[in-house]
Amino acid sequence: MPAPPEVAELDEDIERVGHEIKKILLLRRTLALSIPPLLGLLIFLILLVPIFKDGSLFGFTLYGGIGVLIAGGVAIGRRLEADDELFRLRNQEKRLIWDRRELLSGRAPSRVRLHARYKEHVSDLIDDLRLRSRRYKRMYNLLQVIVIVGSISASTLTGVLGPIAWARWSAVIVTLGVGVSAGLSAFFKLRERSTSLQQCAEEMAQNYCAVELRIGEYSELRDEEALRKFVANIERLRAQQSERDIQLDQAPDLTNWIRLDAGEFRRS
C-alpha cells in the first residue's frame, strides 16, 4: 500500500536532510584531518628558514609558512560553520521525524499536546547550546594559549639568541603565528559566542525548572497557561539568541572610517 502523499513528502525531506548531514560530517572529518598535516608542514618550514636564509628558497619558506597559517585559520573557521550547520540539520531532522510519526498515527495534536511536546524538547536544546558554548570556549582558550606561549617564546628567542640568524627568523615566524591566532580569535568572536550561548542556555534552564516546579511567574498559572507562557518565553529567548548570532556573524569593521575628501578621514 503506497504511503500517503504527505508522508511521502516527509520521507523525501528526511532523506534530503540525511544526505546533507552526511556531507557535513564528511567535511568535519576532512577539516579535522587537515590540521595535523598543516601543523607538521609549518614546523618543517620553520626548520628550513635558517637553512635557506641566504638562498633563493628563503622567500618560498617564509611565504609558505604564512600560507600555511592562513590555511589553518580558514580550516578552523570552516569547522565552526560546519558545526553550526550540523546542529541545525539535526534539529530539522528530529522535527521531520516527529511530524511523520504524528501523521502516521492519525492524530491531529492539540495545542496543549504540542506545547507539552515542545517543553520536552527544550532540555535537548539546552544541552546543544551548552555543548556549542563549551566548544567555542575551548577553541578560544587554545588560541589564547598560542598567543601567550608564542609571545613568551618570541621574546626569549630575541633576548637570548638574538644575534643568531635562525633565532631571529624563528622569532619572526612565531610572532606571526601569535598575530594570526589573536586575529582569528577577534574575527570569529569566539569568547562572545561562547558567552552568548551559555547565557541563553542558562535562561532556558531557569524557565524549564520554573515551569516544572511551578515557581516564579508560573506559580499561579494553570497547566495550559503555564505551558503557553513557557513556550512564549523560550521562543523569545531563541529570537534574542538569533539576533545576537546575526550581530556576531557580521565581520568586524576594521576601518570604520569615511573618506571626506582627498587625504581626510573621520570616524563614522
C-alpha positions in Angstrom: 0.0 0.0 0.0 1.6 3.3 -1.1 2.2 5.9 1.6 0.0 9.0 1.6 1.4 12.0 -0.3 2.1 13.9 2.9 4.1 11.0 4.3 6.0 10.5 1.0 6.9 14.2 1.0 8.1 14.0 4.6 10.2 10.9 3.7 11.8 12.9 0.8 12.6 15.7 3.2 14.1 13.3 5.8 16.2 11.7 3.1 17.4 15.0 1.8 18.4 16.2 5.3 20.1 12.9 6.0 22.3 13.4 2.9 23.2 16.9 3.9 24.1 15.7 7.4 26.4 13.1 5.8 28.1 15.8 3.7 28.6 18.0 6.8 30.1 15.0 8.8 32.5 14.2 5.9 33.5 17.9 5.7 34.1 18.0 9.5 36.3 14.9 9.3 38.3 16.3 6.4 38.9 19.5 8.2 39.9 17.7 11.4 42.4 15.5 9.4 43.8 18.5 7.6 45.0 20.3 10.8 47.9 17.9 11.8 49.5 17.9 8.3 49.3 21.7 8.3 50.9 21.9 11.7 53.7 19.5 10.6 54.3 21.5 7.4 54.5 24.7 9.4 57.1 23.2 11.7 59.0 21.9 8.7 59.1 25.3 7.0 60.3 26.9 10.3 63.2 24.5 10.4 64.0 25.4 6.8 64.3 29.1 7.5 67.9 29.0 8.9 69.0 26.7 6.0 67.7 28.9 3.2 68.0 32.3 4.8 70.6 33.4 2.3 69.4 31.4 -0.7 66.7 31.8 -3.4 64.4 29.5 -1.5 64.1 31.8 1.5 61.1 33.6 0.1 59.4 30.2 -0.5 59.8 29.1 3.0 58.7 32.4 4.5 55.6 32.9 2.3 54.9 29.2 2.6 54.7 29.5 6.4 52.4 32.4 6.0 50.2 30.5 3.6 50.0 27.5 6.0 49.0 29.8 8.9 46.2 31.3 6.7 45.0 27.9 5.6 44.9 26.7 9.2 42.8 29.7 10.2 40.4 29.1 7.3 40.1 25.4 8.3 39.2 26.4 11.9 36.6 28.9 10.7 35.0 26.4 8.3 34.9 23.8 11.1 32.9 26.2 13.3 30.5 26.9 10.5 30.1 23.1 9.8 29.3 22.5 13.5 26.6 25.1 13.5 25.1 23.7 10.2 25.2 20.2 11.6 23.4 21.3 14.7 20.7 23.0 12.6 20.2 20.0 10.3 19.9 17.5 13.2 17.2 19.6 14.8 15.4 19.8 11.5 15.7 16.0 11.1 14.2 15.4 14.5 11.2 17.7 13.7 10.6 15.9 10.4 10.7 12.5 12.0 8.3 13.6 14.8 5.9 15.1 12.2 5.9 11.9 10.3 5.1 9.9 13.4 2.2 12.2 14.2 0.9 11.9 10.6 1.0 8.2 10.5 -0.7 7.8 13.9 -3.6 9.8 12.5 -3.6 12.2 15.4 -4.1 15.8 15.0 -2.1 17.1 18.0 -4.0 19.6 20.1 -2.3 22.8 21.1 -1.7 21.6 24.7 -0.1 18.4 23.4 2.1 20.5 21.0 3.2 22.7 23.9 3.9 19.7 26.1 5.9 18.1 23.4 7.8 21.4 22.8 8.7 21.5 26.5 10.2 18.0 26.5 12.5 19.0 23.6 13.8 22.1 25.4 16.1 20.0 27.5 17.8 18.8 24.3 18.1 22.3 23.1 19.7 23.4 26.3 22.3 20.6 26.1 23.1 21.6 22.5 23.6 25.2 23.4 25.9 24.3 26.3 27.8 21.9 24.0 28.4 24.7 21.4 29.3 27.1 24.1 32.0 24.7 25.5 33.3 24.1 22.0 33.8 27.8 21.3 35.3 28.3 24.7 37.9 25.5 24.1 38.9 27.0 20.8 39.2 30.5 22.3 41.4 29.1 25.2 43.5 27.2 22.7 44.2 30.3 20.6 44.9 32.3 23.8 47.5 29.6 24.9 49.1 30.0 21.5 49.2 33.8 21.9 50.7 33.6 25.4 53.3 30.8 24.7 54.2 32.3 21.4 54.7 35.8 22.8 57.0 34.4 25.6 58.9 32.3 23.1 59.4 35.1 20.7 60.7 37.4 23.5 63.0 34.6 24.7 64.4 33.9 21.2 65.0 37.6 20.6 66.6 38.3 24.0 68.7 35.2 24.5 69.6 34.2 20.9 69.2 37.5 19.2 72.5 37.6 17.3 71.9 34.2 15.8 70.2 34.4 12.4 67.9 31.4 12.7 66.7 32.6 16.1 65.7 36.0 14.7 63.8 34.4 11.8 62.2 31.9 14.1 61.1 34.7 16.4 59.6 36.5 13.3 57.5 33.4 12.4 56.4 32.7 16.0 55.3 36.4 16.2 53.4 35.9 13.0 51.7 32.9 14.5 50.8 34.9 17.5 49.3 37.6 15.4 47.3 35.2 13.3 45.9 33.5 16.4 44.9 36.7 18.0 43.3 37.9 14.7 41.3 34.6 14.4 40.1 34.9 18.0 39.0 38.5 17.4 37.5 37.9 13.9 35.4 34.9 14.8 34.5 36.4 18.2 34.8 33.0 19.9 34.6 34.3 23.5 31.5 36.4 22.7 29.8 33.4 21.0 30.5 31.2 24.0 29.2 33.7 26.5 26.1 34.3 24.4 25.2 30.6 24.0 25.9 29.9 27.7 23.7 32.8 28.8 20.8 31.7 26.5 21.1 28.1 27.8 21.0 29.2 31.5 18.0 31.4 30.9 16.2 28.5 29.2 17.1 26.1 32.0 15.8 28.6 34.6 12.4 28.7 32.7 12.4 24.9 32.4 12.9 24.5 36.2 10.4 27.2 37.0 7.6 25.6 34.9 8.4 22.1 36.2 8.3 23.3 39.9 5.6 25.9 39.3 7.6 28.7 40.8 8.2 32.3 39.9 6.0 33.6 37.1 4.4 30.1 36.6 3.3 29.6 40.2 -0.3 30.9 39.8 -1.0 29.6 36.3 -2.9 26.6 35.3 -1.2 23.8 33.3 -2.3 25.1 29.9 -1.5 28.7 30.7 1.9 27.7 32.1 2.8 25.7 29.0 1.7 28.5 26.7 3.7 31.1 28.7 6.7 28.8 28.8 6.7 28.3 25.0 6.4 32.0 24.5 9.4 32.7 26.8 11.6 30.1 25.1 10.7 31.4 21.7 11.6 34.9 22.9 15.0 33.7 24.1 15.6 31.9 20.8 14.8 35.0 18.9 17.2 37.0 21.0 19.9 34.4 20.5 19.3 34.5 16.7 19.7 38.3 16.8 23.0 38.0 18.7 24.2 35.4 16.3 23.5 37.7 13.4 25.4 40.5 15.0 28.3 38.2 15.8 28.3 36.9 12.2 28.9 40.4 10.9 32.6 40.9 10.1 34.2 43.5 12.4 34.5 46.9 10.9 38.3 47.3 11.0 38.2 50.6 9.1 35.1 52.3 10.3 36.1 55.4 8.5 34.5 57.5 5.8 36.6 59.5 3.3 35.5 63.1 3.3 37.9 64.3 0.7 41.4 63.5 -0.5 43.6 62.6 2.4 41.0 63.3 5.1 39.2 60.7 7.2 36.7 60.8 10.0 35.2 58.0 12.2 31.6 57.3 11.2 
